[in-house]
């Protein structure tokens, strides 16, 4: 977070809540912008937008007037746990044949025919 964001948060920010990742969510109702209050998140650690869970994403983008309540965010049996974007990290997905996975893949079979110039 920048120094400007910290100062603005101290002066005008109203803490609304936190999520399971430790991110803190604020709003400023004193100076509405285009008729809506300003909402923002102070990330714990590196600022990464994929670290915002869906229930807080809807509040940040004014889809809901207030953060979703506990009954509204109950996890269904078919839902997976929220995972942030892991691209560019050691935990990123690498398919078979990727250089970081050994660089070897099974030979193509079936109807695949490589193009060869004449």
MARLUMMAR-764953 format. One record per residue (C-alpha): y, z, x; residue number from 1; chain. Coordinates in pm, 1 decimal. Layout:
<r><y>Y</y><z>Z</z><x>X</x><k>NUM</k><c>A</c></r>
...
//
This chain:
<r><y>0.0</y><z>0.0</z><x>0.0</x><k>1</k><c>A</c></r>
<r><y>351.1</y><z>-65.9</z><x>116.5</x><k>2</k><c>A</c></r>
<r><y>621.3</y><z>190.7</z><x>171.7</x><k>3</k><c>A</c></r>
<r><y>822.8</y><z>39.7</z><x>-113.1</x><k>4</k><c>A</c></r>
<r><y>532.8</y><z>83.3</z><x>-355.8</x><k>5</k><c>A</c></r>
<r><y>487.7</y><z>444.5</z><x>-247.7</x><k>6</k><c>A</c></r>
<r><y>855.1</y><z>525.7</z><x>-299.0</x><k>7</k><c>A</c></r>
<r><y>861.8</y><z>350.3</z><x>-637.9</x><k>8</k><c>A</c></r>
<r><y>550.4</y><z>542.2</z><x>-739.7</x><k>9</k><c>A</c></r>
<r><y>703.4</y><z>877.0</z><x>-637.5</x><k>10</k><c>A</c></r>
<r><y>1028.2</y><z>805.4</z><x>-821.9</x><k>11</k><c>A</c></r>
<r><y>911.9</y><z>630.6</z><x>-1139.2</x><k>12</k><c>A</c></r>
<r><y>533.8</y><z>637.6</z><x>-1152.9</x><k>13</k><c>A</c></r>
<r><y>344.3</y><z>827.7</z><x>-1419.1</x><k>14</k><c>A</c></r>
<r><y>-20.0</y><z>886.2</z><x>-1323.8</x><k>15</k><c>A</c></r>
<r><y>-243.0</y><z>763.0</z><x>-1604.9</x><k>16</k><c>A</c></r>
<r><y>-584.3</y><z>818.9</z><x>-1448.0</x><k>17</k><c>A</c></r>
<r><y>-831.7</y><z>746.1</z><x>-1171.5</x><k>18</k><c>A</c></r>
<r><y>-1156.2</y><z>552.6</z><x>-1157.2</x><k>19</k><c>A</c></r>
<r><y>-1490.7</y><z>618.5</z><x>-990.2</x><k>20</k><c>A</c></r>
<r><y>-1371.9</y><z>450.2</z><x>-669.4</x><k>21</k><c>A</c></r>
<r><y>-1075.9</y><z>687.1</z><x>-630.9</x><k>22</k><c>A</c></r>
<r><y>-812.4</y><z>428.1</z><x>-726.4</x><k>23</k><c>A</c></r>
<r><y>-510.3</y><z>574.6</z><x>-908.3</x><k>24</k><c>A</c></r>
<r><y>-342.2</y><z>395.6</z><x>-1199.8</x><k>25</k><c>A</c></r>
<r><y>26.4</y><z>432.0</z><x>-1281.5</x><k>26</k><c>A</c></r>
<r><y>281.8</y><z>310.1</z><x>-1528.5</x><k>27</k><c>A</c></r>
<r><y>658.3</y><z>319.4</z><x>-1552.9</x><k>28</k><c>A</c></r>
<r><y>773.8</y><z>345.0</z><x>-1911.8</x><k>29</k><c>A</c></r>
<r><y>1135.8</y><z>416.7</z><x>-1823.9</x><k>30</k><c>A</c></r>
<r><y>1232.7</y><z>59.9</z><x>-1738.5</x><k>31</k><c>A</c></r>
<r><y>1030.9</y><z>-183.3</z><x>-1950.6</x><k>32</k><c>A</c></r>
<r><y>1001.9</y><z>-532.2</z><x>-1816.7</x><k>33</k><c>A</c></r>
<r><y>1015.9</y><z>-793.7</z><x>-2094.9</x><k>34</k><c>A</c></r>
<r><y>940.3</y><z>-522.6</z><x>-2348.7</x><k>35</k><c>A</c></r>
<r><y>631.9</y><z>-391.8</z><x>-2168.5</x><k>36</k><c>A</c></r>
<r><y>590.5</y><z>-107.1</z><x>-1924.8</x><k>37</k><c>A</c></r>
<r><y>504.8</y><z>-184.2</z><x>-1564.4</x><k>38</k><c>A</c></r>
<r><y>148.0</y><z>-94.4</z><x>-1464.6</x><k>39</k><c>A</c></r>
<r><y>-5.5</y><z>-85.4</z><x>-1118.5</x><k>40</k><c>A</c></r>
<r><y>-289.1</y><z>53.6</z><x>-913.1</x><k>41</k><c>A</c></r>
<r><y>-281.4</y><z>244.7</z><x>-584.7</x><k>42</k><c>A</c></r>
<r><y>-609.0</y><z>156.4</z><x>-413.5</x><k>43</k><c>A</c></r>
<r><y>-810.2</y><z>408.1</z><x>-219.4</x><k>44</k><c>A</c></r>
<r><y>-867.9</y><z>231.6</z><x>111.0</x><k>45</k><c>A</c></r>
<r><y>-809.0</y><z>-139.6</z><x>150.2</x><k>46</k><c>A</c></r>
<r><y>-634.1</y><z>-313.1</z><x>-141.3</x><k>47</k><c>A</c></r>
<r><y>-902.6</y><z>-529.4</z><x>-299.6</x><k>48</k><c>A</c></r>
<r><y>-858.4</y><z>-650.7</z><x>-658.1</x><k>49</k><c>A</c></r>
<r><y>-1233.3</y><z>-661.9</z><x>-718.9</x><k>50</k><c>A</c></r>
<r><y>-1237.3</y><z>-282.5</z><x>-680.2</x><k>51</k><c>A</c></r>
<r><y>-1078.3</y><z>-247.6</z><x>-1026.3</x><k>52</k><c>A</c></r>
<r><y>-1347.4</y><z>-178.6</z><x>-1290.0</x><k>53</k><c>A</c></r>
<r><y>-1331.5</y><z>-377.8</z><x>-1617.7</x><k>54</k><c>A</c></r>
<r><y>-1206.8</y><z>-87.0</z><x>-1829.1</x><k>55</k><c>A</c></r>
<r><y>-902.5</y><z>-44.3</z><x>-1602.9</x><k>56</k><c>A</c></r>
<r><y>-852.2</y><z>-420.0</z><x>-1561.2</x><k>57</k><c>A</c></r>
<r><y>-792.9</y><z>-452.1</z><x>-1935.8</x><k>58</k><c>A</c></r>
<r><y>-530.7</y><z>-176.9</z><x>-1925.4</x><k>59</k><c>A</c></r>
<r><y>-353.1</y><z>-319.3</z><x>-1617.4</x><k>60</k><c>A</c></r>
<r><y>-318.3</y><z>-658.7</z><x>-1786.3</x><k>61</k><c>A</c></r>
<r><y>-190.5</y><z>-515.2</z><x>-2117.6</x><k>62</k><c>A</c></r>
<r><y>-507.1</y><z>-615.8</z><x>-2305.6</x><k>63</k><c>A</c></r>
<r><y>-533.3</y><z>-257.9</z><x>-2433.6</x><k>64</k><c>A</c></r>
<r><y>-246.8</y><z>-20.0</z><x>-2505.4</x><k>65</k><c>A</c></r>
<r><y>-421.6</y><z>273.8</z><x>-2342.0</x><k>66</k><c>A</c></r>
<r><y>-708.5</y><z>302.4</z><x>-2094.9</x><k>67</k><c>A</c></r>
<r><y>-1047.5</y><z>275.3</z><x>-2258.1</x><k>68</k><c>A</c></r>
<r><y>-1193.6</y><z>605.5</z><x>-2370.1</x><k>69</k><c>A</c></r>
<r><y>-1523.7</y><z>743.8</z><x>-2250.8</x><k>70</k><c>A</c></r>
<r><y>-1724.9</y><z>627.3</z><x>-2557.9</x><k>71</k><c>A</c></r>
<r><y>-1576.5</y><z>276.8</z><x>-2523.9</x><k>72</k><c>A</c></r>
<r><y>-1693.6</y><z>240.3</z><x>-2163.3</x><k>73</k><c>A</c></r>
<r><y>-2048.8</y><z>366.1</z><x>-2208.4</x><k>74</k><c>A</c></r>
<r><y>-2278.2</y><z>148.5</z><x>-2002.5</x><k>75</k><c>A</c></r>
<r><y>-2519.4</y><z>-61.2</z><x>-2205.5</x><k>76</k><c>A</c></r>
<r><y>-2880.1</y><z>-108.3</z><x>-2094.0</x><k>77</k><c>A</c></r>
<r><y>-2815.2</y><z>-473.6</z><x>-2002.5</x><k>78</k><c>A</c></r>
<r><y>-2504.1</y><z>-405.9</z><x>-1792.8</x><k>79</k><c>A</c></r>
<r><y>-2513.3</y><z>-392.9</z><x>-1414.9</x><k>80</k><c>A</c></r>
<r><y>-2313.8</y><z>-146.5</z><x>-1208.0</x><k>81</k><c>A</c></r>
<r><y>-1974.2</y><z>-276.3</z><x>-1093.6</x><k>82</k><c>A</c></r>
<r><y>-1988.2</y><z>-421.8</z><x>-741.7</x><k>83</k><c>A</c></r>
<r><y>-1673.1</y><z>-525.2</z><x>-556.3</x><k>84</k><c>A</c></r>
<r><y>-1640.2</y><z>-865.2</z><x>-390.8</x><k>85</k><c>A</c></r>
<r><y>-1840.4</y><z>-843.6</z><x>-67.9</x><k>86</k><c>A</c></r>
<r><y>-1740.7</y><z>-1181.0</z><x>76.5</x><k>87</k><c>A</c></r>
<r><y>-1642.7</y><z>-1154.3</z><x>440.4</x><k>88</k><c>A</c></r>
<r><y>-1820.8</y><z>-822.7</z><x>487.4</x><k>89</k><c>A</c></r>
<r><y>-2156.4</y><z>-747.0</z><x>652.0</x><k>90</k><c>A</c></r>
<r><y>-2298.5</y><z>-690.0</z><x>300.9</x><k>91</k><c>A</c></r>
<r><y>-2211.2</y><z>-1041.8</z><x>179.7</x><k>92</k><c>A</c></r>
<r><y>-2485.4</y><z>-1256.7</z><x>27.2</x><k>93</k><c>A</c></r>
<r><y>-2639.5</y><z>-1513.3</z><x>261.4</x><k>94</k><c>A</c></r>
<r><y>-2900.6</y><z>-1752.2</z><x>116.4</x><k>95</k><c>A</c></r>
<r><y>-3212.3</y><z>-1849.3</z><x>306.0</x><k>96</k><c>A</c></r>
<r><y>-3123.7</y><z>-2099.7</z><x>573.3</x><k>97</k><c>A</c></r>
<r><y>-2779.7</y><z>-1953.7</z><x>636.5</x><k>98</k><c>A</c></r>
<r><y>-2693.7</y><z>-1924.8</z><x>1006.1</x><k>99</k><c>A</c></r>
<r><y>-2666.6</y><z>-1545.6</z><x>972.3</x><k>100</k><c>A</c></r>
<r><y>-3013.8</y><z>-1533.5</z><x>816.4</x><k>101</k><c>A</c></r>
<r><y>-3185.3</y><z>-1714.3</z><x>1102.2</x><k>102</k><c>A</c></r>
<r><y>-3068.3</y><z>-2066.3</z><x>1021.6</x><k>103</k><c>A</c></r>
<r><y>-3412.3</y><z>-2193.0</z><x>913.1</x><k>104</k><c>A</c></r>
<r><y>-3512.3</y><z>-2295.6</z><x>566.2</x><k>105</k><c>A</c></r>
<r><y>-3814.0</y><z>-2452.9</z><x>410.3</x><k>106</k><c>A</c></r>
<r><y>-3838.9</y><z>-2829.4</z><x>427.1</x><k>107</k><c>A</c></r>
<r><y>-3723.8</y><z>-3014.2</z><x>117.2</x><k>108</k><c>A</c></r>
<r><y>-4001.6</y><z>-3129.1</z><x>-111.7</x><k>109</k><c>A</c></r>
<r><y>-4028.1</y><z>-3327.4</z><x>-430.0</x><k>110</k><c>A</c></r>
<r><y>-3797.3</y><z>-3617.3</z><x>-505.9</x><k>111</k><c>A</c></r>
<r><y>-3550.4</y><z>-3554.0</z><x>-224.8</x><k>112</k><c>A</c></r>
<r><y>-3498.9</y><z>-3848.6</z><x>8.9</x><k>113</k><c>A</c></r>
<r><y>-3246.5</y><z>-3816.1</z><x>291.0</x><k>114</k><c>A</c></r>
<r><y>-2993.7</y><z>-4092.5</z><x>329.0</x><k>115</k><c>A</c></r>
<r><y>-3024.3</y><z>-4298.0</z><x>644.3</x><k>116</k><c>A</c></r>
<r><y>-2768.7</y><z>-4562.9</z><x>739.2</x><k>117</k><c>A</c></r>
<r><y>-2897.3</y><z>-4917.2</z><x>786.4</x><k>118</k><c>A</c></r>
//
